[in-house]
């Protein structure tokens, strides 16, 4: 289990010119179903794939769920990970079978032209069918199911659907299914939510808003926060870069000063986020910047999988990020 106080200290209190010690990452205890979300472009898919690969290397029977083949193509997932591309028609059909108890009736319902128009007009049923498909994988015996969810806006709606349908329907088979899926979502022993963000002030601000929204109503609370593209924890005194009054600054130093100021802003954003998490049961892990797109071994090591840490090369300073 991650010690939140230790990790918070690791991202706080760095004095100008000092280098903060790098604490080895520790992955918190996560439930069998891990849902991964975050703003588009933060590296959500890469982190999802690394989590799936890491669990598989621990000997767990692992499924990695995404919504298109492009989501995991080229990620280097091993044969130990079952890659599941979710097809919405098949998911709706499977949900209909569970509700109607008949495959024939389910196919007639899902493939009927008039009913398809109705289903397309009710997107909440798509989200419910997706949640049903994820839970079905657990029922099939997968020890770990990692889901690369839609970006945070859609993902937030995704997590709200069971409660919304329950308030709307009040009774019936669909109500019972929504109640079952909602209960599993909120049960920390069944489902964990991981949020991926970037070490950039604007993205951090939006992440805090997301975490706040998740705590409201009947949504699942986040268990893990992954800060991607984390710069090195050292700072340079601005005077060292030619900030003295009237001192002429060369173009190279001017550029370096801008880079260091941007890096300090990122570190400050992480410190602010750590303060926001002080009273929350959210583990914070940092993925460092890499010179190139990181491998799953490097990401898994940064996320704290001991079986991958021995095989990952340490990152060098760069603007690279997990994508």
C-alpha atoms as a printed R data frame, in Angstrom:
    type eleno elety resid chain resno       x       y       z
1   ATOM     1    CA   UNK     A     1   0.000   0.000   0.000
2   ATOM     2    CA   UNK     A     2   1.330   3.417  -0.905
3   ATOM     3    CA   UNK     A     3   2.173   5.703   1.964
4   ATOM     4    CA   UNK     A     4   0.535   8.965   0.889
5   ATOM     5    CA   UNK     A     5   2.509  11.075   3.335
6   ATOM     6    CA   UNK     A     6   5.844   9.757   2.017
7   ATOM     7    CA   UNK     A     7   4.863  10.335  -1.607
8   ATOM     8    CA   UNK     A     8   3.573  13.821  -0.835
9   ATOM     9    CA   UNK     A     9   6.910  14.736   0.746
10  ATOM    10    CA   UNK     A    10   8.657  13.545  -2.388
11  ATOM    11    CA   UNK     A    11   6.898  16.188  -4.506
12  ATOM    12    CA   UNK     A    12   7.021  19.021  -1.976
13  ATOM    13    CA   UNK     A    13   9.582  21.288  -0.418
14  ATOM    14    CA   UNK     A    14  12.226  21.378  -3.142
15  ATOM    15    CA   UNK     A    15  14.382  24.463  -2.586
16  ATOM    16    CA   UNK     A    16  15.811  26.367  -5.553
17  ATOM    17    CA   UNK     A    17  19.010  24.698  -6.594
18  ATOM    18    CA   UNK     A    18  18.245  21.516  -4.622
19  ATOM    19    CA   UNK     A    19  17.491  18.059  -5.903
20  ATOM    20    CA   UNK     A    20  14.693  16.096  -4.277
21  ATOM    21    CA   UNK     A    21  15.413  12.416  -3.622
22  ATOM    22    CA   UNK     A    22  13.515  10.065  -5.928
23  ATOM    23    CA   UNK     A    23  11.443   7.650  -3.891
24  ATOM    24    CA   UNK     A    24  10.745   4.294  -5.518
25  ATOM    25    CA   UNK     A    25   7.141   4.119  -6.686
26  ATOM    26    CA   UNK     A    26   4.741   1.845  -4.868
27  ATOM    27    CA   UNK     A    27   1.554   0.813  -6.572
28  ATOM    28    CA   UNK     A    28  -1.429   0.945  -4.194
29  ATOM    29    CA   UNK     A    29  -3.690  -2.028  -3.752
30  ATOM    30    CA   UNK     A    30  -6.183  -1.955  -6.615
31  ATOM    31    CA   UNK     A    31  -9.429  -3.865  -7.129
32  ATOM    32    CA   UNK     A    32  -9.813  -6.604  -9.770
33  ATOM    33    CA   UNK     A    33 -11.443  -4.131 -12.179
34  ATOM    34    CA   UNK     A    34  -9.361  -1.019 -12.884
35  ATOM    35    CA   UNK     A    35 -10.944   1.809 -14.876
36  ATOM    36    CA   UNK     A    36  -8.468   4.345 -16.281
37  ATOM    37    CA   UNK     A    37  -9.562   7.814 -17.372
38  ATOM    38    CA   UNK     A    38  -8.096  11.268 -17.919
39  ATOM    39    CA   UNK     A    39  -8.136  14.233 -20.267
40  ATOM    40    CA   UNK     A    40  -7.310  13.463 -23.890
41  ATOM    41    CA   UNK     A    41  -3.600  13.548 -24.667
42  ATOM    42    CA   UNK     A    42  -2.295  12.853 -21.157
43  ATOM    43    CA   UNK     A    43  -1.075   9.317 -21.894
44  ATOM    44    CA   UNK     A    44  -4.141   7.470 -20.605
45  ATOM    45    CA   UNK     A    45  -3.900   4.572 -23.067
46  ATOM    46    CA   UNK     A    46  -0.188   4.037 -22.447
47  ATOM    47    CA   UNK     A    47  -0.701   3.974 -18.668
48  ATOM    48    CA   UNK     A    48  -3.660   1.585 -19.062
49  ATOM    49    CA   UNK     A    49  -1.563  -0.787 -21.172
50  ATOM    50    CA   UNK     A    50   1.321  -0.607 -18.691
51  ATOM    51    CA   UNK     A    51  -1.004  -1.472 -15.812
52  ATOM    52    CA   UNK     A    52  -2.350  -4.466 -17.726
53  ATOM    53    CA   UNK     A    53   1.151  -5.633 -18.623
54  ATOM    54    CA   UNK     A    54   2.322  -5.184 -15.049
55  ATOM    55    CA   UNK     A    55  -0.496  -7.255 -13.576
56  ATOM    56    CA   UNK     A    56   0.166  -9.977 -16.138
57  ATOM    57    CA   UNK     A    57   3.839 -10.142 -15.157
58  ATOM    58    CA   UNK     A    58   2.693 -10.738 -11.581
59  ATOM    59    CA   UNK     A    59   1.013 -13.915 -12.833
60  ATOM    60    CA   UNK     A    60  -2.538 -12.571 -12.875
61  ATOM    61    CA   UNK     A    61  -4.873 -13.565 -15.705
62  ATOM    62    CA   UNK     A    62  -5.357 -10.116 -17.207
63  ATOM    63    CA   UNK     A    63  -7.644  -8.597 -19.840
64  ATOM    64    CA   UNK     A    64  -7.028  -5.162 -21.358
65  ATOM    65    CA   UNK     A    65 -10.231  -3.534 -22.643
66  ATOM    66    CA   UNK     A    66 -10.259  -0.675 -25.156
67  ATOM    67    CA   UNK     A    67 -12.709   0.727 -27.683
68  ATOM    68    CA   UNK     A    68 -10.647   0.550 -30.868
69  ATOM    69    CA   UNK     A    69  -7.662  -1.417 -32.124
70  ATOM    70    CA   UNK     A    70  -5.753   1.830 -32.420
71  ATOM    71    CA   UNK     A    71  -5.958   2.085 -28.646
72  ATOM    72    CA   UNK     A    72  -3.383  -0.651 -28.110
73  ATOM    73    CA   UNK     A    73  -1.737  -1.251 -31.490
74  ATOM    74    CA   UNK     A    74   2.039  -1.077 -31.180
75  ATOM    75    CA   UNK     A    75   1.983  -0.873 -27.382
76  ATOM    76    CA   UNK     A    76   4.047  -4.032 -27.074
77  ATOM    77    CA   UNK     A    77   1.594  -5.951 -24.907
78  ATOM    78    CA   UNK     A    78   2.748  -9.513 -24.373
79  ATOM    79    CA   UNK     A    79   0.743 -12.610 -25.208
80  ATOM    80    CA   UNK     A    80  -0.008 -12.924 -21.486
81  ATOM    81    CA   UNK     A    81  -2.483 -10.031 -21.802
82  ATOM    82    CA   UNK     A    82  -5.832 -10.669 -23.477
83  ATOM    83    CA   UNK     A    83  -6.598  -7.627 -25.639
84  ATOM    84    CA   UNK     A    84 -10.348  -7.027 -25.871
85  ATOM    85    CA   UNK     A    85 -11.661  -4.459 -28.366
86  ATOM    86    CA   UNK     A    86 -15.189  -3.713 -27.258
87  ATOM    87    CA   UNK     A    87 -17.798  -3.818 -30.024
88  ATOM    88    CA   UNK     A    88 -20.903  -1.845 -29.071
89  ATOM    89    CA   UNK     A    89 -23.372  -3.993 -31.050
90  ATOM    90    CA   UNK     A    90 -22.067  -7.151 -29.400
91  ATOM    91    CA   UNK     A    91 -22.151  -5.473 -25.988
92  ATOM    92    CA   UNK     A    92 -25.785  -4.379 -26.467
93  ATOM    93    CA   UNK     A    93 -26.714  -7.869 -27.616
94  ATOM    94    CA   UNK     A    94 -25.056  -9.497 -24.603
95  ATOM    95    CA   UNK     A    95 -26.856  -7.107 -22.253
96  ATOM    96    CA   UNK     A    96 -30.169  -7.828 -23.983
97  ATOM    97    CA   UNK     A    97 -29.609 -11.568 -23.548
98  ATOM    98    CA   UNK     A    98 -29.067 -11.074 -19.812
99  ATOM    99    CA   UNK     A    99 -32.288  -9.044 -19.599
100 ATOM   100    CA   UNK     A   100 -34.498 -11.169 -21.872
101 ATOM   101    CA   UNK     A   101 -33.006 -14.604 -21.303
102 ATOM   102    CA   UNK     A   102 -33.130 -15.332 -25.043
103 ATOM   103    CA   UNK     A   103 -30.460 -14.898 -27.668
104 ATOM   104    CA   UNK     A   104 -33.045 -14.892 -30.465
105 ATOM   105    CA   UNK     A   105 -35.081 -12.119 -28.892
106 ATOM   106    CA   UNK     A   106 -31.940 -10.162 -28.105
107 ATOM   107    CA   UNK     A   107 -30.790 -10.247 -31.736
108 ATOM   108    CA   UNK     A   108 -34.237  -9.218 -32.956
109 ATOM   109    CA   UNK     A   109 -34.227  -6.317 -30.536
110 ATOM   110    CA   UNK     A   110 -30.709  -5.052 -31.225
111 ATOM   111    CA   UNK     A   111 -30.757  -5.517 -35.000
112 ATOM   112    CA   UNK     A   112 -34.283  -4.269 -35.634
113 ATOM   113    CA   UNK     A   113 -34.120  -1.003 -37.597
114 ATOM   114    CA   UNK     A   114 -36.643   0.850 -35.439
115 ATOM   115    CA   UNK     A   115 -35.079  -0.397 -32.212
116 ATOM   116    CA   UNK     A   116 -31.579   0.563 -33.375
117 ATOM   117    CA   UNK     A   117 -32.786   4.124 -33.848
118 ATOM   118    CA   UNK     A   118 -34.183   4.046 -30.311
119 ATOM   119    CA   UNK     A   119 -30.969   2.593 -28.911
120 ATOM   120    CA   UNK     A   120 -28.872   5.210 -30.689
121 ATOM   121    CA   UNK     A   121 -31.115   7.930 -29.269
122 ATOM   122    CA   UNK     A   122 -30.520   6.604 -25.735
123 ATOM   123    CA   UNK     A   123 -26.717   6.717 -25.285
124 ATOM   124    CA   UNK     A   124 -27.036   5.778 -21.621
125 ATOM   125    CA   UNK     A   125 -27.818   2.236 -22.777
126 ATOM   126    CA   UNK     A   126 -24.477   2.134 -24.599
127 ATOM   127    CA   UNK     A   127 -22.604   3.053 -21.419
128 ATOM   128    CA   UNK     A   128 -24.599   0.506 -19.422
129 ATOM   129    CA   UNK     A   129 -23.840  -2.183 -22.016
130 ATOM   130    CA   UNK     A   130 -20.142  -1.315 -21.770
131 ATOM   131    CA   UNK     A   131 -20.154  -1.654 -17.982
132 ATOM   132    CA   UNK     A   132 -22.051  -4.944 -18.357
133 ATOM   133    CA   UNK     A   133 -19.402  -6.228 -20.799
134 ATOM   134    CA   UNK     A   134 -16.598  -5.336 -18.379
135 ATOM   135    CA   UNK     A   135 -18.314  -7.146 -15.517
136 ATOM   136    CA   UNK     A   136 -18.930 -10.137 -17.796
137 ATOM   137    CA   UNK     A   137 -15.162 -10.507 -18.240
138 ATOM   138    CA   UNK     A   138 -14.775 -10.787 -14.481
139 ATOM   139    CA   UNK     A   139 -17.513 -13.422 -14.435
140 ATOM   140    CA   UNK     A   140 -15.558 -15.346 -17.090
141 ATOM   141    CA   UNK     A   141 -12.685 -15.730 -14.644
142 ATOM   142    CA   UNK     A   142 -10.292 -12.911 -15.504
143 ATOM   143    CA   UNK     A   143  -8.461 -11.998 -12.312
144 ATOM   144    CA   UNK     A   144  -7.717  -8.462 -13.492
145 ATOM   145    CA   UNK     A   145  -9.602  -6.329 -16.018
146 ATOM   146    CA   UNK     A   146  -7.998  -3.004 -16.998
147 ATOM   147    CA   UNK     A   147 -10.228  -0.663 -19.012
148 ATOM   148    CA   UNK     A   148  -8.927   2.205 -21.140
149 ATOM   149    CA   UNK     A   149 -11.977   4.418 -20.620
150 ATOM   150    CA   UNK     A   150 -13.062   7.389 -22.727
151 ATOM   151    CA   UNK     A   151 -11.534  10.793 -21.928
152 ATOM   152    CA   UNK     A   152 -12.605  12.397 -18.656
153 ATOM   153    CA   UNK     A   153 -15.769  14.211 -19.863
154 ATOM   154    CA   UNK     A   154 -17.327  11.123 -21.416
155 ATOM   155    CA   UNK     A   155 -15.831   8.931 -18.733
156 ATOM   156    CA   UNK     A   156 -17.578  10.948 -16.031
157 ATOM   157    CA   UNK     A   157 -20.923  10.383 -17.762
158 ATOM   158    CA   UNK     A   158 -20.026   6.697 -18.128
159 ATOM   159    CA   UNK     A   159 -19.713   6.350 -14.360
160 ATOM   160    CA   UNK     A   160 -22.973   8.208 -13.707
161 ATOM   161    CA   UNK     A   161 -25.215   6.058 -15.912
162 ATOM   162    CA   UNK     A   162 -26.252   3.345 -13.394
163 ATOM   163    CA   UNK     A   163 -27.449   5.885 -10.815
164 ATOM   164    CA   UNK     A   164 -29.209   7.963 -13.481
165 ATOM   165    CA   UNK     A   165 -31.099   4.959 -14.851
166 ATOM   166    CA   UNK     A   166 -32.088   3.853 -11.365
167 ATOM   167    CA   UNK     A   167 -33.607   7.269 -10.662
168 ATOM   168    CA   UNK     A   168 -35.411   7.190 -13.998
169 ATOM   169    CA   UNK     A   169 -36.767   3.631 -13.991
170 ATOM   170    CA   UNK     A   170 -37.433   2.838 -10.306
171 ATOM   171    CA   UNK     A   171 -38.379  -0.783 -11.108
172 ATOM   172    CA   UNK     A   172 -37.887  -3.573 -13.646
173 ATOM   173    CA   UNK     A   173 -35.076  -5.755 -15.086
174 ATOM   174    CA   UNK     A   174 -33.123  -2.795 -16.462
175 ATOM   175    CA   UNK     A   175 -33.352  -1.079 -13.086
176 ATOM   176    CA   UNK     A   176 -32.025  -4.221 -11.376
177 ATOM   177    CA   UNK     A   177 -29.128  -4.474 -13.830
178 ATOM   178    CA   UNK     A   178 -28.246  -0.802 -13.296
179 ATOM   179    CA   UNK     A   179 -28.414  -1.317  -9.524
180 ATOM   180    CA   UNK     A   180 -26.081  -4.333  -9.707
181 ATOM   181    CA   UNK     A   181 -23.554  -2.587 -11.941
182 ATOM   182    CA   UNK     A   182 -23.710   0.599  -9.868
183 ATOM   183    CA   UNK     A   183 -23.102  -1.337  -6.675
184 ATOM   184    CA   UNK     A   184 -20.019  -3.000  -8.167
185 ATOM   185    CA   UNK     A   185 -18.721   0.341  -9.403
186 ATOM   186    CA   UNK     A   186 -18.938   1.873  -5.937
187 ATOM   187    CA   UNK     A   187 -17.491  -1.159  -4.146
188 ATOM   188    CA   UNK     A   188 -13.742  -0.516  -3.612
189 ATOM   189    CA   UNK     A   189 -13.209  -4.266  -3.366
190 ATOM   190    CA   UNK     A   190 -14.596  -4.679  -6.897
191 ATOM   191    CA   UNK     A   191 -13.569  -1.557  -8.829
192 ATOM   192    CA   UNK     A   192 -10.775   1.013  -8.675
193 ATOM   193    CA   UNK     A   193 -10.580   4.210 -10.703
194 ATOM   194    CA   UNK     A   194  -7.225   5.540 -11.914
195 ATOM   195    CA   UNK     A   195  -6.924   9.094 -13.254
196 ATOM   196    CA   UNK     A   196  -4.041  10.094 -15.518
197 ATOM   197    CA   UNK     A   197  -2.914  13.722 -15.716
198 ATOM   198    CA   UNK     A   198   0.055  15.818 -16.842
199 ATOM   199    CA   UNK     A   199   2.496  17.870 -14.788
200 ATOM   200    CA   UNK     A   200   1.146  21.084 -16.318
201 ATOM   201    CA   UNK     A   201  -0.819  23.730 -14.382
202 ATOM   202    CA   UNK     A   202  -3.903  23.907 -16.650
203 ATOM   203    CA   UNK     A   203  -4.266  20.139 -16.895
204 ATOM   204    CA   UNK     A   204  -3.728  19.813 -13.137
205 ATOM   205    CA   UNK     A   205  -6.499  22.330 -12.503
206 ATOM   206    CA   UNK     A   206  -8.884  20.340 -14.690
207 ATOM   207    CA   UNK     A   207  -7.846  17.151 -12.891
208 ATOM   208    CA   UNK     A   208  -8.726  18.673  -9.519
209 ATOM   209    CA   UNK     A   209 -12.145  19.576 -10.949
210 ATOM   210    CA   UNK     A   210 -12.559  15.979 -12.148
211 ATOM   211    CA   UNK     A   211 -11.627  14.544  -8.744
212 ATOM   212    CA   UNK     A   212 -14.084  16.935  -7.100
213 ATOM   213    CA   UNK     A   213 -16.867  15.903  -9.491
214 ATOM   214    CA   UNK     A   214 -16.136  12.227  -8.860
215 ATOM   215    CA   UNK     A   215 -16.692  12.701  -5.137
216 ATOM   216    CA   UNK     A   216 -20.194  14.049  -5.713
217 ATOM   217    CA   UNK     A   217 -23.326  11.953  -6.020
218 ATOM   218    CA   UNK     A   218 -23.131   8.235  -6.647
219 ATOM   219    CA   UNK     A   219 -19.928   8.161  -8.667
220 ATOM   220    CA   UNK     A   220 -16.870   6.070  -7.885
221 ATOM   221    CA   UNK     A   221 -14.021   7.853  -6.085
222 ATOM   222    CA   UNK     A   222 -10.534   7.820  -7.604
223 ATOM   223    CA   UNK     A   223  -8.021   5.445  -6.019
224 ATOM   224    CA   UNK     A   224  -4.907   6.225  -8.059
225 ATOM   225    CA   UNK     A   225  -3.652   9.430  -9.669
226 ATOM   226    CA   UNK     A   226  -0.820   9.106 -12.196
227 ATOM   227    CA   UNK     A   227   1.094  12.314 -12.979
228 ATOM   228    CA   UNK     A   228   2.652  11.813 -16.403
229 ATOM   229    CA   UNK     A   229   5.601  13.656 -17.965
230 ATOM   230    CA   UNK     A   230   7.018  14.611 -14.567
231 ATOM   231    CA   UNK     A   231  10.154  16.803 -14.893
232 ATOM   232    CA   UNK     A   232  13.239  16.221 -12.765
233 ATOM   233    CA   UNK     A   233  12.874  17.535  -9.231
234 ATOM   234    CA   UNK     A   234  15.679  20.104  -9.420
235 ATOM   235    CA   UNK     A   235  15.503  23.864  -9.832
236 ATOM   236    CA   UNK     A   236  18.004  26.482 -10.879
237 ATOM   237    CA   UNK     A   237  18.282  29.883  -9.242
238 ATOM   238    CA   UNK     A   238  17.150  32.449 -11.811
239 ATOM   239    CA   UNK     A   239  20.211  34.570 -11.040
240 ATOM   240    CA   UNK     A   240  22.364  31.760 -12.409
241 ATOM   241    CA   UNK     A   241  20.614  32.222 -15.750
242 ATOM   242    CA   UNK     A   242  21.250  35.937 -16.110
243 ATOM   243    CA   UNK     A   243  18.299  37.496 -14.307
244 ATOM   244    CA   UNK     A   244  20.321  40.273 -12.685
245 ATOM   245    CA   UNK     A   245  19.183  43.854 -13.346
246 ATOM   246    CA   UNK     A   246  20.587  45.165 -16.637
247 ATOM   247    CA   UNK     A   247  22.494  41.965 -17.414
248 ATOM   248    CA   UNK     A   248  22.417  40.986 -21.055
249 ATOM   249    CA   UNK     A   249  21.094  37.495 -21.611
250 ATOM   250    CA   UNK     A   250  22.233  35.402 -24.564
251 ATOM   251    CA   UNK     A   251  19.528  33.704 -26.671
252 ATOM   252    CA   UNK     A   252  20.634  30.313 -25.398
253 ATOM   253    CA   UNK     A   253  20.416  31.348 -21.744
254 ATOM   254    CA   UNK     A   254  17.106  33.084 -22.392
255 ATOM   255    CA   UNK     A   255  15.703  29.856 -23.800
256 ATOM   256    CA   UNK     A   256  17.116  27.803 -20.922
257 ATOM   257    CA   UNK     A   257  15.627  30.221 -18.398
258 ATOM   258    CA   UNK     A   258  12.192  29.873 -20.038
259 ATOM   259    CA   UNK     A   259  12.492  26.082 -19.962
260 ATOM   260    CA   UNK     A   260  13.443  26.077 -16.279
261 ATOM   261    CA   UNK     A   261  10.603  28.428 -15.378
262 ATOM   262    CA   UNK     A   262   8.145  26.187 -17.206
263 ATOM   263    CA   UNK     A   263   9.579  23.196 -15.344
264 ATOM   264    CA   UNK     A   264   9.217  24.981 -12.006
265 ATOM   265    CA   UNK     A   265   5.579  25.741 -12.861
266 ATOM   266    CA   UNK     A   266   5.022  22.026 -13.443
267 ATOM   267    CA   UNK     A   267   6.610  21.129 -10.133
268 ATOM   268    CA   UNK     A   268   4.495  23.764  -8.386
269 ATOM   269    CA   UNK     A   269   1.387  22.280 -10.011
270 ATOM   270    CA   UNK     A   270   2.221  18.831  -8.630
271 ATOM   271    CA   UNK     A   271   2.880  20.296  -5.186
272 ATOM   272    CA   UNK     A   272  -0.513  22.010  -5.290
273 ATOM   273    CA   UNK     A   273  -2.171  18.783  -6.337
274 ATOM   274    CA   UNK     A   274  -0.473  16.905  -3.490
275 ATOM   275    CA   UNK     A   275  -1.909  19.462  -1.065
276 ATOM   276    CA   UNK     A   276  -5.373  18.945  -2.548
277 ATOM   277    CA   UNK     A   277  -5.024  15.187  -1.943
278 ATOM   278    CA   UNK     A   278  -3.985  15.525   1.699
279 ATOM   279    CA   UNK     A   279  -7.361  14.410   3.057
280 ATOM   280    CA   UNK     A   280  -8.188  11.973   0.275
281 ATOM   281    CA   UNK     A   281  -7.527   8.259  -0.081
282 ATOM   282    CA   UNK     A   282  -5.857   8.786  -3.450
283 ATOM   283    CA   UNK     A   283  -2.386   7.419  -4.150
284 ATOM   284    CA   UNK     A   284  -0.164   9.656  -6.291
285 ATOM   285    CA   UNK     A   285   2.432   8.140  -8.627
286 ATOM   286    CA   UNK     A   286   4.738  10.031 -10.970
287 ATOM   287    CA   UNK     A   287   5.858   8.955 -14.445
288 ATOM   288    CA   UNK     A   288   9.052  10.828 -15.395
289 ATOM   289    CA   UNK     A   289   9.745  12.505 -18.727
290 ATOM   290    CA   UNK     A   290  11.422  10.204 -21.264
291 ATOM   291    CA   UNK     A   291  13.545  11.114 -24.303
292 ATOM   292    CA   UNK     A   292  11.260   9.036 -26.512
293 ATOM   293    CA   UNK     A   293   7.917   7.299 -26.177
294 ATOM   294    CA   UNK     A   294   8.513   5.011 -23.159
295 ATOM   295    CA   UNK     A   295   8.227   1.254 -23.330
296 ATOM   296    CA   UNK     A   296   5.707  -0.660 -21.256
297 ATOM   297    CA   UNK     A   297   8.622  -1.835 -19.110
298 ATOM   298    CA   UNK     A   298   9.613   1.758 -18.330
299 ATOM   299    CA   UNK     A   299   6.024   2.796 -17.586
300 ATOM   300    CA   UNK     A   300   5.425  -0.304 -15.484
301 ATOM   301    CA   UNK     A   301   8.564   0.395 -13.467
302 ATOM   302    CA   UNK     A   302   7.439   3.989 -12.883
303 ATOM   303    CA   UNK     A   303   4.065   2.663 -11.716
304 ATOM   304    CA   UNK     A   304   5.779   0.411  -9.182
305 ATOM   305    CA   UNK     A   305   5.652  -3.095 -10.660
306 ATOM   306    CA   UNK     A   306   8.746  -4.812  -9.203
307 ATOM   307    CA   UNK     A   307   8.872  -7.384 -12.021
308 ATOM   308    CA   UNK     A   308   9.368  -4.561 -14.549
309 ATOM   309    CA   UNK     A   309  11.643  -2.243 -12.549
310 ATOM   310    CA   UNK     A   310  14.711  -4.410 -13.127
311 ATOM   311    CA   UNK     A   311  14.274  -4.217 -16.914
312 ATOM   312    CA   UNK     A   312  13.523  -0.496 -17.319
313 ATOM   313    CA   UNK     A   313  16.211   2.003 -18.227
314 ATOM   314    CA   UNK     A   314  16.279   5.213 -16.220
315 ATOM   315    CA   UNK     A   315  14.931   8.209 -18.162
316 ATOM   316    CA   UNK     A   316  17.107  11.098 -19.313
317 ATOM   317    CA   UNK     A   317  16.032  14.737 -19.277
318 ATOM   318    CA   UNK     A   318  13.719  15.511 -22.197
319 ATOM   319    CA   UNK     A   319  10.306  16.742 -23.222
320 ATOM   320    CA   UNK     A   320   9.101  13.203 -23.994
321 ATOM   321    CA   UNK     A   321   5.938  11.881 -22.436
322 ATOM   322    CA   UNK     A   322   3.953   8.685 -22.307
323 ATOM   323    CA   UNK     A   323   1.324   8.890 -25.018
